[in-house]
Amino acid sequence: FNEAEAGSEYKNYRTHLRKLIRFAEENYHIEQFNKAKGNIRKCWKVINNIRCKSSTLTLPNYLEINKLLVTNRRVMVDKFNQYFVSVASELNDQKYINMDPNSTVDFKQFLKNKVNSSIFLSNIDEVEIRHIIKGLNINKSSDISPKLLKILELQFSVDLGELFSGCMRCGVFPDELGLAEVIPLFKG
């Protein structure tokens, strides 16, 4: 073997191996979804497994408050609660800063178009899920790879439609759907 032939053979082997691994992963996930069919909890476990998300929530070990490091979890939780509770009142204070403090504003003026009927949500079907998956940008980062979702679109769409419809119907949503990792990006 010369070096060029060895390099070429290595690249061909690597490409073939990657395709085999991708195919095996797809088949594994399809099999896991088929096993979990009809069970919302098991479906979410499969999804979280694909996302590499564990059910445990990791919290920071310390919090810097007024240039002091606080490690007591109770104090940290209280400070977070104080902050989030104060956000609304601070926004209200800024919004109504020029208002006459003696004037009373009737809440009904904010409710101009009253709706007497109740809300109805139709089931989420596989066509809607497929449409959303097709619109995903494979170059964007996410917990579940958009590329993987597109590859497994046919397998995911039916189960995800049933899963989301079941969540809406039962009012049961995984805690992970209520969490977001917010990272500030400072642009100069």
N, CA, C and O of each residue as an XYZ file, in Angstrom:
752
protein
N       0.827     -1.195      0.000
C       0.000      0.000      0.000
C       0.864      1.250      0.000
O       1.872      1.346      0.700
N       0.442      2.171     -0.789
C       1.101      3.466     -0.649
C       0.195      4.351      0.210
O      -0.937      3.978      0.518
N       0.686      5.486      0.579
C      -0.020      6.365      1.523
C      -1.340      6.879      0.938
O      -2.333      6.963      1.661
N      -1.371      7.220     -0.331
C      -2.590      7.742     -0.966
C      -3.684      6.676     -0.995
O      -4.843      6.968     -0.700
N      -3.314      5.423     -1.353
C      -4.288      4.342     -1.387
C      -4.823      4.050      0.013
O      -6.021      3.824      0.186
N      -3.947      4.054      1.003
C      -4.357      3.791      2.384
C      -5.305      4.886      2.863
O      -6.305      4.593      3.518
N      -5.005      6.131      2.547
C      -5.873      7.246      2.940
C      -7.233      7.139      2.282
O      -8.260      7.362      2.923
N      -7.241      6.798      1.000
C      -8.496      6.650      0.272
C      -9.322      5.495      0.837
O     -10.533      5.624      1.019
N      -8.668      4.370      1.112
C      -9.369      3.217      1.664
C      -9.917      3.541      3.052
O     -11.024      3.132      3.402
N      -9.137      4.277      3.833
C      -9.588      4.684      5.169
C     -10.842      5.551      5.067
O     -11.803      5.330      5.804
N     -10.846      6.534      4.167
C     -11.994      7.422      4.011
C     -13.229      6.647      3.562
O     -14.331      6.905      4.047
N     -13.057      5.697      2.638
C     -14.184      4.878      2.191
C     -14.739      4.035      3.342
O     -15.953      3.930      3.521
N     -13.843      3.445      4.110
C     -14.262      2.632      5.246
C     -14.986      3.491      6.279
O     -16.023      3.090      6.806
N     -14.437      4.680      6.569
C     -15.045      5.589      7.549
C     -16.453      5.997      7.101
O     -17.377      6.018      7.913
N     -16.619      6.320      5.825
C     -17.931      6.695      5.292
C     -18.906      5.538      5.419
O     -20.048      5.721      5.839
N     -18.450      4.348      5.054
C     -19.301      3.164      5.151
C     -19.681      2.888      6.610
O     -20.833      2.563      6.896
N     -18.734      3.015      7.520
C     -18.990      2.789      8.940
C     -19.994      3.802      9.479
O     -20.900      3.427     10.223
N     -19.855      5.060      9.125
C     -20.800      6.098      9.572
C     -22.216      5.794      9.086
O     -23.180      5.965      9.832
N     -22.341      5.342      7.833
C     -23.663      4.994      7.303
C     -24.253      3.822      8.074
O     -25.442      3.825      8.396
N     -23.432      2.822      8.371
C     -23.908      1.673      9.140
C     -24.349      2.083     10.547
O     -25.380      1.621     11.036
N     -23.580      2.936     11.183
C     -23.924      3.398     12.534
C     -25.229      4.190     12.501
O     -26.101      3.994     13.348
N     -25.360      5.082     11.525
C     -26.576      5.894     11.394
C     -27.790      4.991     11.155
O     -28.850      5.194     11.747
N     -27.624      3.996     10.283
C     -28.702      3.056      9.992
C     -29.078      2.268     11.246
O     -30.261      2.069     11.522
N     -28.074      1.820     12.009
C     -28.335      1.058     13.236
C     -29.049      1.926     14.272
O     -29.960      1.457     14.953
N     -28.636      3.194     14.392
C     -29.304      4.101     15.331
C     -30.759      4.328     14.938
O     -31.648      4.312     15.790
N     -30.998      4.537     13.664
C     -32.365      4.743     13.184
C     -33.229      3.535     13.511
O     -34.336      3.680     14.031
N     -32.725      2.343     13.207
C     -33.486      1.120     13.482
C     -33.731      0.929     14.973
O     -34.809      0.498     15.383
N     -32.733      1.249     15.774
C     -32.879      1.139     17.224
C     -33.992      2.068     17.727
O     -34.840      1.653     18.517
N     -33.984      3.330     17.264
C     -34.989      4.295     17.712
C     -36.388      3.904     17.219
O     -37.374      4.063     17.940
N     -36.461      3.403     16.009
C     -37.754      2.935     15.491
C     -38.275      1.797     16.362
O     -39.454      1.769     16.716
N     -37.397      0.863     16.705
C     -37.784     -0.276     17.540
C     -38.231      0.198     18.923
O     -39.208     -0.317     19.467
N     -37.523      1.173     19.495
C     -37.887      1.699     20.815
C     -39.258      2.383     20.772
O     -40.058      2.226     21.694
N     -39.528      3.137     19.707
C     -40.834      3.785     19.584
C     -41.944      2.758     19.383
O     -43.046      2.921     19.908
N     -41.661      1.722     18.639
C     -42.669      0.677     18.455
C     -42.977     -0.023     19.783
O     -44.130     -0.371     20.040
N     -41.975     -0.230     20.620
C     -42.190     -0.845     21.929
C     -42.996      0.077     22.847
O     -43.778     -0.389     23.676
N     -42.798      1.398     22.691
C     -43.457      2.365     23.569
C     -44.819      2.812     23.045
O     -45.502      3.603     23.696
N     -45.211      2.325     21.900
C     -46.462      2.758     21.270
C     -47.635      2.627     22.238
O     -47.839      1.578     22.848
N     -48.404      3.709     22.369
C     -49.574      3.713     23.228
C     -49.285      4.086     24.672
O     -50.221      4.217     25.461
N     -48.033      4.260     25.044
C     -47.671      4.610     26.413
C     -46.901      5.935     26.390
O     -45.742      5.987     25.980
N     -47.566      6.999     26.836
C     -46.976      8.333     26.760
C     -45.676      8.424     27.551
O     -44.694      8.993     27.074
N     -45.671      7.865     28.754
C     -44.464      7.942     29.583
C     -43.269      7.276     28.890
O     -42.166      7.823     28.870
N     -43.504      6.104     28.330
C     -42.408      5.395     27.656
C     -41.940      6.163     26.421
O     -40.745      6.207     26.128
N     -42.888      6.768     25.696
C     -42.510      7.576     24.525
C     -41.609      8.731     24.942
O     -40.608      9.011     24.282
N     -41.962      9.406     26.042
C     -41.127     10.523     26.502
C     -39.758     10.036     26.954
O     -38.757     10.728     26.764
N     -39.708      8.852     27.549
C     -38.400      8.310     27.935
C     -37.530      8.075     26.706
O     -36.331      8.355     26.722
N     -38.144      7.556     25.637
C     -37.394      7.334     24.395
C     -36.910      8.677     23.833
O     -35.756      8.807     23.424
N     -37.803      9.669     23.819
C     -37.429     10.992     23.294
C     -36.305     11.588     24.124
O     -35.337     12.107     23.569
N     -36.417     11.521     25.438
C     -35.360     12.069     26.290
C     -34.062     11.298     26.154
O     -32.982     11.873     26.292
N     -34.152     10.005     25.884
C     -32.956      9.215     25.628
C     -32.263      9.696     24.356
O     -31.039      9.818     24.313
N     -33.056      9.968     23.324
C     -32.495     10.473     22.070
C     -31.862     11.848     22.298
O     -30.813     12.164     21.736
N     -32.517     12.655     23.128
C     -32.024     14.001     23.414
C     -30.827     13.980     24.354
O     -30.205     15.018     24.584
N     -30.493     12.806     24.905
C     -29.436     12.670     25.909
C     -29.760     13.495     27.140
O     -28.882     14.112     27.743
N     -31.039     13.495     27.505
C     -31.480     14.231     28.692
C     -31.841     13.227     29.769
O     -32.593     12.283     29.525
N     -31.308     13.432     30.948
C     -31.692     12.583     32.060
C     -32.830     13.274     32.798
O     -33.073     14.466     32.608
N     -33.513     12.526     33.629
C     -34.651     13.095     34.341
C     -34.215     13.903     35.555
O     -35.038     14.553     36.198
N     -32.940     13.865     35.865
C     -32.465     14.623     37.018
C     -32.130     16.041     36.592
O     -31.565     16.277     35.524
N     -32.489     16.968     37.446
C     -32.252     18.380     37.193
C     -30.996     18.775     37.942
O     -30.900     18.554     39.150
N     -30.043     19.349     37.254
C     -28.821     19.788     37.917
C     -28.938     21.262     38.237
O     -29.272     22.077     37.377
N     -28.665     21.586     39.459
C     -28.733     22.959     39.923
C     -27.330     23.482     40.162
O     -26.407     22.701     40.391
N     -27.159     24.795     40.111
C     -25.818     25.345     40.365
C     -25.414     25.104     41.819
O     -26.270     25.027     42.700
N     -24.120     24.986     42.064
C     -23.613     24.756     43.412
C     -23.546     26.040     44.226
O     -23.558     26.005     45.456
N     -23.476     27.176     43.531
C     -23.382     28.450     44.234
C     -24.024     29.540     43.387
O     -24.284     29.363     42.197
N     -24.270     30.669     44.040
C     -24.867     31.818     43.379
C     -24.156     33.044     43.913
O     -23.951     33.170     45.120
N     -23.780     33.943     43.029
C     -23.117     35.168     43.461
C     -24.171     36.243     43.689
O     -24.867     36.652     42.760
N     -24.280     36.695     44.935
C     -25.236     37.720     45.311
C     -24.468     38.856     45.975
O     -23.834     38.667     47.014
N     -24.530     40.026     45.370
C     -23.804     41.201     45.888
C     -22.335     40.885     46.143
O     -21.785     41.237     47.186
N     -21.712     40.220     45.186
C     -20.284     39.854     45.219
C     -19.926     38.865     46.334
O     -18.761     38.741     46.711
N     -20.939     38.164     46.858
C     -20.708     37.103     47.833
C     -21.181     35.791     47.242
O     -22.233     35.740     46.605
N     -20.409     34.719     47.448
C     -20.806     33.404     46.964
C     -21.702     32.742     48.001
O     -21.304     32.542     49.149
N     -22.921     32.403     47.579
C     -23.895     31.759     48.459
C     -24.032     30.311     48.022
O     -24.271     30.030     46.848
N     -23.880     29.376     48.983
C     -23.986     27.953     48.666
C     -25.212     27.315     49.303
O     -25.552     26.179     48.973
N     -25.881     28.019     50.203
C     -27.079     27.500     50.854
C     -28.219     27.467     49.847
O     -28.617     28.507     49.322
N     -28.743     26.278     49.576
C     -29.777     26.116     48.548
C     -31.046     26.904     48.875
O     -31.670     27.468     47.977
N     -31.430     26.947     50.145
C     -32.640     27.671     50.534
C     -32.487     29.164     50.226
O     -33.414     29.788     49.709
N     -31.346     29.724     50.536
C     -31.098     31.143     50.255
C     -31.101     31.380     48.746
O     -31.650     32.375     48.273
N     -30.489     30.468     47.991
C     -30.450     30.612     46.535
C     -31.862     30.601     45.956
O     -32.198     31.434     45.113
N     -32.689     29.655     46.410
C     -34.064     29.555     45.909
C     -34.847     30.809     46.269
O     -35.584     31.342     45.440
N     -34.689     31.285     47.508
C     -35.390     32.504     47.925
C     -34.988     33.701     47.073
O     -35.843     34.509     46.709
N     -33.715     33.829     46.752
C     -33.246     34.955     45.926
C     -33.807     34.864     44.507
O     -34.202     35.876     43.926
N     -33.841     33.650     43.949
C     -34.443     33.479     42.622
C     -35.924     33.863     42.661
O     -36.411     34.568     41.777
N     -36.625     33.403     43.677
C     -38.047     33.731     43.802
C     -38.255     35.235     43.946
O     -39.135     35.803     43.299
N     -37.453     35.885     44.786
C     -37.572     37.339     44.953
C     -37.370     38.052     43.623
O     -38.103     38.981     43.284
N     -36.376     37.609     42.881
C     -36.094     38.249     41.593
C     -37.282     38.101     40.639
O     -37.751     39.087     40.072
N     -37.762     36.877     40.463
C     -38.823     36.648     39.484
C     -40.162     37.246     39.922
O     -40.963     37.653     39.080
N     -40.404     37.299     41.208
C     -41.624     37.933     41.690
C     -41.562     39.442     41.477
O     -42.584     40.072     41.205
N     -40.378     40.021     41.599
C     -40.253     41.475     41.474
C     -40.256     41.959     40.025
O     -40.469     43.147     39.784
N     -40.028     41.081     39.066
C     -39.954     41.505     37.666
C     -41.255     42.166     37.219
O     -41.223     43.238     36.614
N     -42.393     41.549     37.507
C     -43.683     42.085     37.054
C     -43.966     43.437     37.690
O     -44.399     44.365     37.007
N     -43.727     43.557     38.989
C     -44.017     44.837     39.645
C     -43.090     45.943     39.134
O     -43.521     47.086     38.984
N     -41.840     45.618     38.870
C     -40.923     46.626     38.322
C     -41.349     47.059     36.930
O     -41.272     48.242     36.598
N     -41.798     46.111     36.112
C     -42.292     46.477     34.783
C     -43.543     47.345     34.886
O     -43.696     48.311     34.139
N     -44.432     47.002     35.808
C     -45.633     47.823     36.005
C     -45.274     49.218     36.483
O     -45.853     50.205     36.030
N     -44.314     49.298     37.401
C     -43.888     50.613     37.893
C     -43.366     51.471     36.755
O     -43.660     52.665     36.697
N     -42.593     50.882     35.846
C     -42.054     51.630     34.703
C     -43.155     52.014     33.725
O     -43.132     53.106     33.159
N     -44.123     51.116     33.525
C     -45.182     51.358     32.548
C     -46.099     52.499     32.981
O     -46.514     53.315     32.158
N     -46.411     52.554     34.268
C     -47.366     53.539     34.756
C     -46.685     54.698     35.498
O     -47.303     55.353     36.338
N     -45.431     54.940     35.186
C     -44.679     55.982     35.889
C     -45.271     57.375     35.649
O     -45.196     58.232     36.530
N     -45.856     57.613     34.474
C     -46.416     58.921     34.156
C     -47.908     59.013     34.443
O     -48.534     60.031     34.148
N     -48.485     57.954     35.019
C     -49.919     57.970     35.309
C     -50.195     58.703     36.613
O     -49.361     58.737     37.517
N     -51.369     59.280     36.686
C     -51.811     59.930     37.909
C     -52.090     58.848     38.951
O     -52.914     57.968     38.703
N     -51.422     58.886     40.120
C     -51.603     57.826     41.119
C     -53.012     57.772     41.698
O     -53.416     56.742     42.238
N     -53.773     58.874     41.593
C     -55.128     58.899     42.137
C     -56.165     58.372     41.152
O     -57.308     58.119     41.532
N     -55.775     58.207     39.896
C     -56.747     57.725     38.918
C     -56.882     56.212     39.034
O     -55.923     55.507     39.346
N     -58.080     55.736     38.780
C     -58.315     54.292     38.797
C     -58.628     53.846     37.374
O     -59.447     54.452     36.683
N     -57.987     52.816     36.965
C     -58.191     52.285     35.626
C     -59.049     51.039     35.748
O     -58.696     50.100     36.460
N     -60.173     51.034     35.052
C     -61.059     49.885     35.086
C     -60.469     48.768     34.225
O     -60.120     48.992     33.065
N     -60.359     47.569     34.792
C     -59.762     46.455     34.064
C     -60.539     46.115     32.798
O     -59.980     45.532     31.869
N     -61.829     46.474     32.749
C     -62.656     46.121     31.601
C     -62.207     46.821     30.322
O     -62.497     46.355     29.220
N     -61.498     47.942     30.469
C     -61.046     48.635     29.263
C     -59.983     47.825     28.521
O     -59.760     48.044     27.330
N     -59.328     46.894     29.213
C     -58.339     46.043     28.561
C     -58.980     44.809     27.926
O     -58.320     44.097     27.170
N     -60.236     44.548     28.218
C     -60.954     43.376     27.720
C     -62.035     43.806     26.738
O     -63.225     43.639     27.006
N     -61.634     44.344     25.636
C     -62.582     44.917     24.684
C     -63.407     43.852     23.953
O     -64.622     44.008     23.823
N     -62.789     42.795     23.483
C     -63.496     41.763     22.708
C     -63.720     40.532     23.577
O     -62.881     39.632     23.619
N     -64.841     40.499     24.261
C     -65.147     39.389     25.145
C     -65.511     38.149     24.319
O     -66.245     38.243     23.336
N     -64.998     37.009     24.723
C     -65.294     35.744     24.053
C     -66.104     34.899     25.014
O     -65.641     34.573     26.107
N     -67.320     34.543     24.607
C     -68.198     33.767     25.480
C     -68.021     32.260     25.304
O     -68.375     31.487     26.194
N     -67.486     31.845     24.179
C     -67.347     30.410     23.936
C     -66.060     29.890     24.557
O     -65.152     30.658     24.872
N     -65.995     28.576     24.727
C     -64.809     27.973     25.327
C     -63.784     27.655     24.243
O     -64.069     27.735     23.048
N     -62.614     27.301     24.683
C     -61.527     26.988     23.749
C     -61.629     25.517     23.350
O     -61.976     24.665     24.169
N     -61.331     25.232     22.107
C     -61.323     23.858     21.620
C     -60.031     23.642     20.853
O     -59.689     24.427     19.968
N     -59.326     22.597     21.186
C     -58.096     22.235     20.485
C     -58.305     20.893     19.812
O     -58.633     19.902     20.465
N     -58.114     20.868     18.508
C     -58.254     19.592     17.802
C     -56.986     18.768     18.006
O     -55.929     19.300     18.345
N     -57.112     17.466     17.792
C     -55.963     16.582     17.947
C     -54.862     16.967     16.974
O     -55.119     17.473     15.881
N     -53.652     16.720     17.389
C     -52.488     16.987     16.551
C     -52.260     15.723     15.734
O     -52.068     14.643     16.294
N     -52.280     15.853     14.427
C     -52.138     14.658     13.601
C     -50.738     14.591     12.995
O     -49.946     15.530     13.075
N     -50.472     13.439     12.388
C     -49.131     13.200     11.845
C     -48.785     14.164     10.716
O     -47.611     14.478     10.517
N     -49.785     14.640      9.973
C     -49.523     15.580      8.877
C     -48.975     16.888      9.435
O     -48.050     17.471      8.871
N     -49.555     17.352     10.557
C     -49.084     18.583     11.188
C     -47.654     18.406     11.711
O     -46.815     19.294     11.559
N     -47.389     17.256     12.323
C     -46.041     16.979     12.834
C     -45.039     16.926     11.682
O     -43.953     17.497     11.782
N     -45.392     16.248     10.594
C     -44.491     16.162      9.431
C     -44.205     17.542      8.860
O     -43.072     17.846      8.486
N     -45.229     18.367      8.796
C     -45.057     19.729      8.277
C     -44.060     20.507      9.149
O     -43.204     21.224      8.632
N     -44.179     20.360     10.455
C     -43.253     21.045     11.372
C     -41.843     20.495     11.213
O     -40.880     21.261     11.170
N     -41.713     19.170     11.125
C     -40.387     18.543     10.978
C     -39.735     18.983      9.669
O     -38.540     19.278      9.637
N     -40.522     19.028      8.584
C     -39.958     19.455      7.294
C     -39.458     20.882      7.342
O     -38.537     21.239      6.608
N     -40.046     21.704      8.193
C     -39.641     23.106      8.304
C     -38.431     23.334      9.189
O     -37.938     24.458      9.283
N     -37.939     22.280      9.846
C     -36.780     22.439     10.728
C     -35.506     22.677      9.917
O     -35.317     22.102      8.845
N     -34.665     23.512     10.437
C     -33.376     23.799      9.807
C     -32.347     22.825     10.385
O     -32.089     22.844     11.589
N     -31.762     21.982      9.546
C     -30.813     20.973     10.038
C     -29.514     21.596     10.527
O     -28.717     20.923     11.181
N     -29.291     22.855     10.225
C     -28.064     23.520     10.669
C     -28.222     24.170     12.040
O     -27.252     24.690     12.591
N     -29.430     24.146     12.595
C     -29.668     24.723     13.916
C     -29.498     23.649     14.974
O     -29.798     22.477     14.745
N     -29.020     24.059     16.121
C     -28.803     23.131     17.218
C     -30.087     22.971     18.026
O     -30.867     23.912     18.168
N     -30.290     21.776     18.547
C     -31.465     21.489     19.362
C     -31.147     20.284     20.224
O     -30.131     19.617     20.027
N     -32.039     20.005     21.199
C     -31.831     18.824     22.031
C     -31.868     17.559     21.192
O     -31.048     16.657     21.363
N     -32.836     17.506     20.279
C     -32.914     16.393     19.339
C     -32.446     16.933     18.000
O     -32.924     17.973     17.547
N     -31.542     16.253     17.382
C     -30.999     16.713     16.109
C     -32.104     16.839     15.061
O     -32.815     15.870     14.798
N     -32.258     18.039     14.453
C     -33.257     18.177     13.393
C     -33.002     17.204     12.241
O     -33.937     16.748     11.583
N     -31.728     16.894     12.005
C     -31.395     15.946     10.940
C     -31.949     14.564     11.277
O     -32.495     13.879     10.413
N     -31.805     14.160     12.545
C     -32.333     12.874     12.983
C     -33.857     12.854     12.885
O     -34.440     11.857     12.460
N     -34.501     13.955     13.276
C     -35.958     14.032     13.170
C     -36.406     13.879     11.720
O     -37.395     13.203     11.437
N     -35.670     14.513     10.804
C     -36.048     14.418      9.390
C     -35.862     12.990      8.874
O     -36.655     12.502      8.069
N     -34.816     12.335      9.343
C     -34.566     10.956      8.917
C     -35.672     10.035      9.439
O     -36.144      9.149      8.727
N     -36.076     10.258     10.685
C     -37.079      9.404     11.321
C     -38.482     10.013     11.263
O     -39.342      9.665     12.072
N     -38.711     10.903     10.328
C     -39.973     11.630     10.229
C     -41.184     10.704     10.210
O     -42.143     10.926     10.948
N     -41.148      9.684      9.386
C     -42.302      8.783      9.269
C     -42.572      8.044     10.581
O     -43.725      7.850     10.965
N     -41.507      7.638     11.260
C     -41.679      6.911     12.510
C     -42.106      7.851     13.636
O     -42.926      7.478     14.475
N     -41.558      9.061     13.660
C     -41.850     10.006     14.726
C     -43.227     10.631     14.602
O     -43.903     10.834     15.610
N     -43.651     10.938     13.396
C     -44.828     11.786     13.209
C     -46.097     11.193     13.830
O     -46.848     11.912     14.488
N     -46.341      9.924     13.635
C     -47.554      9.316     14.189
C     -47.478      9.313     15.715
O     -48.416      9.735     16.392
N     -46.350      8.831     16.253
C     -46.219      8.734     17.705
C     -46.215     10.105     18.370
O     -46.840     10.293     19.415
N     -45.516     11.060     17.771
C     -45.497     12.406     18.362
C     -46.873     13.049     18.310
O     -47.266     13.740     19.251
N     -47.607     12.836     17.234
C     -48.965     13.359     17.148
C     -49.837     12.797     18.265
O     -50.560     13.540     18.928
N     -49.767     11.484     18.471
C     -50.537     10.854     19.543
C     -50.057     11.334     20.912
O     -50.855     11.576     21.819
N     -48.757     11.462     21.038
C     -48.156     11.877     22.303
C     -48.597     13.292     22.690
O     -49.044     13.523     23.813
N     -48.467     14.230     21.758
C     -48.851     15.613     22.050
C     -50.361     15.743     22.238
O     -50.809     16.495     23.103
N     -51.142     15.029     21.450
C     -52.596     15.062     21.625
C     -52.978     14.500     22.994
O     -53.845     15.045     23.676
N     -52.330     13.417     23.385
C     -52.589     12.840     24.708
C     -52.219     13.792     25.828
O     -52.928     13.886     26.830
N     -51.114     14.496     25.663
C     -50.714     15.490     26.663
C     -51.761     16.591     26.782
O     -52.122     16.993     27.888
N     -52.247     17.077     25.644
C     -53.257     18.132     25.650
C     -54.563     17.626     26.262
O     -55.206     18.336     27.035
N     -54.949     16.408     25.919
C     -56.198     15.832     26.392
C     -56.166     15.600     27.903
O     -57.136     15.893     28.602
N     -55.048     15.073     28.400
C     -54.937     14.721     29.821
C     -54.436     15.870     30.683
O     -54.601     15.854     31.903
N     -53.828     16.865     30.055
C     -53.258     17.966     30.832
C     -51.986     17.554     31.546
O     -51.635     18.133     32.574
N     -51.292     16.557     31.012
C     -50.044     16.068     31.602
C     -48.907     16.400     30.651
O     -48.909     15.984     29.492
N     -47.936     17.154     31.152
C     -46.810     17.546     30.322
C     -45.515     17.244     31.058
O     -45.415     17.509     32.256
N     -44.528     16.697     30.373
C     -43.240     16.416     31.024
C     -42.606     17.707     31.539
O     -42.713     18.760     30.910
N     -41.952     17.609     32.680
C     -41.303     18.783     33.264
C     -40.295     19.410     32.312
O     -40.104     20.626     32.322
N     -39.644     18.583     31.482
C     -38.622     19.097     30.577
C     -39.179     20.107     29.574
O     -38.441     20.965     29.090
N     -40.485     20.014     29.254
C     -41.062     20.966     28.311
C     -41.196     22.347     28.923
O     -41.322     23.336     28.200
N     -41.170     22.429     30.242
C     -41.289     23.722     30.908
C     -39.949     24.357     31.206
O     -39.893     25.453     31.764
N     -38.873     23.688     30.844
C     -37.542     24.209     31.130
C     -36.901     24.763     29.877
O     -37.123     24.267     28.772
N     -36.117     25.781     30.063
C     -35.371     26.346     28.940
C     -33.995     26.736     29.438
O     -33.838     27.202     30.567
N     -33.027     26.547     28.614
C     -31.687     26.997     28.943
C     -31.470     28.305     28.197
O     -31.339     28.326     26.973
N     -31.434     29.384     28.949
C     -31.312     30.718     28.364
C     -29.877     31.175     28.523
O     -29.354     31.244     29.635
N     -29.251     31.482     27.412
C     -27.870     31.925     27.421
C     -27.801     33.299     26.777
O     -28.100     33.435     25.590
N     -27.412     34.323     27.532
C     -27.320     35.652     26.910
C     -26.137     35.711     25.953
O     -25.039     35.253     26.270
N     -26.379     36.276     24.789
C     -25.331     36.461     23.793
C     -25.085     37.955     23.648
O     -25.960     38.690     23.191
N     -23.926     38.394     24.027
C     -23.594     39.796     23.938
C     -22.955     40.073     22.596
O     -21.927     39.491     22.249
N     -23.572     40.967     21.845
C     -23.060     41.321     20.529
C     -22.403     42.674     20.617
O     -22.970     43.623     21.159
N     -21.213     42.755     20.086
C     -20.449     44.004     20.204
C     -20.532     44.887     19.015
O     -19.932     45.961     19.001
